[in-house]
Amino acid sequence: MIFYFSGTGNSKWVANKLAEATNEHLYFIPDELSTSCIYHLTQDESIGFVFPVHGWRPPKIVRAFIEKLSFGINNEALSQGKQASTSQPYVYAICTAGDTIGETMDILKQDLLKKKLYLRSGFSLIMPESYVGLPFMDVDNQENENRKIENSSNLLNGYISNILLKKPNIWDLTLGKWPKINSRVLGGVFHKYLITDNPFWVDSNKCVRCGICADVCPVHDINGGLGHEPDWKHDLSCLTCFSCYHHCPHHAIQYGRQTKKKGQYFFAKHH
């Protein structure tokens, strides 16, 4: 089973490639959080996590899901006289990032340990940048987008080979120069102050009320739809993934003053 979260499509692309190769079921974390989050492992089934890095940490929705996650006994496996693999399944993770990941995998490992799940291997992929919420951050140009996706596609094939063989202790991670400072200090500031829908606003002169922004929001934080201007709920569910901003066909959605002259990106836009 593969649990994934994606805003602008990078991690969704990875999860789909992974599911196709492993023939395992995909679970979209925002949808799963509204369920009991109790799952039943089949014989020798692996557990995968795929997600983007948010502020050099796993997204808060991924961490909330793991906190709720539990595994039960697979009755079908027991009826066939098999031992369900609930004690030590092969657990792995792939994260996507525009640059570096800091201590993201260490944080994930600690979260999983609380649930008696042991992260056996972890991988990172450098994908096109989508975070535009700070003055010095913008999307990549087309050449860099294509280069990152091509490189990641090649790396992903190798990662999948390791995952299929259930190889432990494979850590291919782009930590960056200051992983502790980025994840613990800057990441703390990022998650405390920058994950919010408060700065989002819409330019009524550009908005055509198509409803795309509400449709693509992974956490359903936008009131609206076809015929309505977007209206953010301000209910603390926003992940600042910028899916609404990037998918707006007329660039009508802005994030404070940070995004007016910045580009847009989502995985399927050019690929």
N, C-alpha and C positions, 0 to 999 in steps of 0.2 A: 504494500500500500504506500501511496505517495501523497503526503500532505503538502499543499503549496499555497502561497499567497503571491499575487502579482497585481501591480497597479497599471503600469504602462506596457506590460506585455513581455518584458525580458524574461522574467522568471516563469511565466506561462509557457513561453517557447521551450525553455529548458525542461519544464515538467512534462510537456507533451512529448518531446523527444525521448525522455526517460521512460515514460509510460509505454510508448510504442516499442521500445527496445526490450523492456522487462516484462511487458504484458501484465502490468500491475495496475490496479484501479487508482484513479486520481480523486482526491478529495480537496475541494476548495475551502480553505480555512474559514473565511467569513461566513460561508453557508453552514459549515459544520458547527460553528460556535452556538448556533441556535438549537442544536441537538444535545443529546446526553454526552456526546464525545466518548462513548464506550465502544470499543472496536474488538473484533475477534480475529486473531491471527490464524491463518492456515499453516499447515506443516511447512517449515523452512521459509516462511514469508519474511521478506525484509521490510523495514520501515524507513522511508525516505522523507526528508524535509527539503523543500525548495522555496527560497524567498529572497527578496532584495535586502540589501543592507540599508538601514535607516540610522543615520547619525552614528556610524561605526558600531551598531548594535543590531540584533534581530528586531524586526518591527514589533511594536507592542502587542499587536493582534496575534502574532505567532507565539509570543511568550504567554499571553493570556490563554491561548488554546492549549499549550503544553501543560499549563497549570490545571486545566480541566480534564485533560486527557487521561484515559485509563483503558486497560485491556482486560477482556474477559476470556473465559475458556471457550474454545471452539468445539461445540457439541458434535459437529459432524466429524471432526478429526478424532474425537474420543470414541464415537460409535464405530469407527473403522479400526479401533485399537491402536491409534497413534497418539503420541504425546504432543499436544499443541505447543508450539514454540513461543511460549509467553515468558520464559525465564531469561534467555539470552539471545534475542533476535539480532540479526545484523542491522544496525542502525547507522545511517549515513546522512549527510547533508550537503547540498550545493547552494551556495549563495551567489547572488549577482551584485555587482557594484560598478559605479562609474569610474572608481579609482581604487582606493584601498579599503580593507575591511577591518583593520584594527583587531580587537579582541572578540569579534563577533562570534567565532566558533567556540572560544573558551566560555563565553556567556551562555551560549546554547548548550554546551556540554554540562554546565552546572545546573541549568534548568532541567535538563533531561535526567540528571542524576537524582534529583528530588523525586522523580517518578520511577526510579530504579531502571532507567533506560541508559545504556552506555553507548555513547557516540563512538563508533569504530573508525570511521574515516570521514574526512571533510574536504571539500573542494570549493574554490571560488573562481568565478568567471568575470572578467572585466568586459562590461557591456556598455552600449551607448548611454551617456549621461542623461538623466531626466530630472534631477533635482535643480530647481531654478529659484529657490526661496531665499538665497543670499546674494548680495551684490556681485560677488566675484564668481558666481556659478551660473553656467549656461549650458545649453545642449551642445553636443559635438557637431562639427561640420560633417557634410556627407561623406567625405573621404575617411574621416576617423570612425564614423558609424560603421561603414562597410568593413574597415580593417578590424575593428573590435569584434564584429559579428563573425567574420571569417575565422579569426584566431580562436574565438570561443567555440565555434562549431568544431574545429579540429581538436581542441582540448576536450570538449564534451564527449567526443567519440572514445577517447582514451579513458575518461572517467567512467563512462558506461561499461567499458570492458572490465574495469576493476570492480565495479558494483555487481555486475553479473557473476563474477567469481567470488564475491563477498570477501574481498581482500581487506584485512584490518590494517590499521595504522598507516594509511595513506593520507598524507596531509599536504595538499597542494593549495597554498593560501597566499594571497597577496596582502600581507599584514601592513606594509607601509613602514615608515621610519619611526614613528612614535605611537605604536599601537595602544599602550597604556594611557597616554595623555589623550589621544583621540577618543578612545572608547569611554574612559572613566571621567575625564574632565569635560572635553568638548561635547562628548556624547550626552553627558548629564545635562548640560545647558540646552543642547538641541532638543532632547526629549521633554525637558521641563517647559521650555518657552516657545519652541518653534513648531511643535506638532499641534496645530490648531487651525480651525477653519475661520477664525475671526478676520484675518486680512483679506479673504476672498471677496471679490465684488465683480459685478457684471456691468459692462458698458452697454446701456440700453440702445444706443444708436447702432451698435454692431450686432447685438443679439437677435437672432431670427426665430427664437423660441422653438428650436428643433427638438429639444429634450435629450440630446445626446449626452450631455454632462450628467444628468440624473441617471441615465441608463448605464453609463460606464463606471459610476462611483462604486467601488467594491464593498463599501460599508453602508450604502444607501443613506448617505448623509445629506442629500440634496432633495428638497421638495421641488417638484416641477414635473417636467415631461413635455410632450408635444403640446405646443400652444402656450407654454408658461415660461417666464424667466426663472432662472435658477435661484433658489433661496436656501442657503445653508442652515442646517438645523441647530448648530451650536450645542450639540448634546454630548460632546467629548468623544464622539466616535471617529472623527476625522483623523486620518493617518498622514495627511499632507503628502500623499503620493503623487499629487498633481495630475491624476488621470483626467479630471474634469478640464483642467487648463489645457493639457496637451491635445485632447480630442476635440476641442471646440473648433469647428470648421472656419469660424470667422475671427478667431483670436479675441473673442469678446470677454473672456474671463481673465481677470488679473489677480495677482496676489500682492496687495499693497501697492507700493511703487516699484517693487523689485522686478516685475516681469514685462513691463510695457514694451521694451525693445529687445526682448529675448525670443529665442526660437521655440519650436514645439517638436516633440518627438513621441511617438509610440511605435512599438515594434512593427506592426503591420503597415505603417505609413509608407515606408519606402522598400519593404521587403515582401 
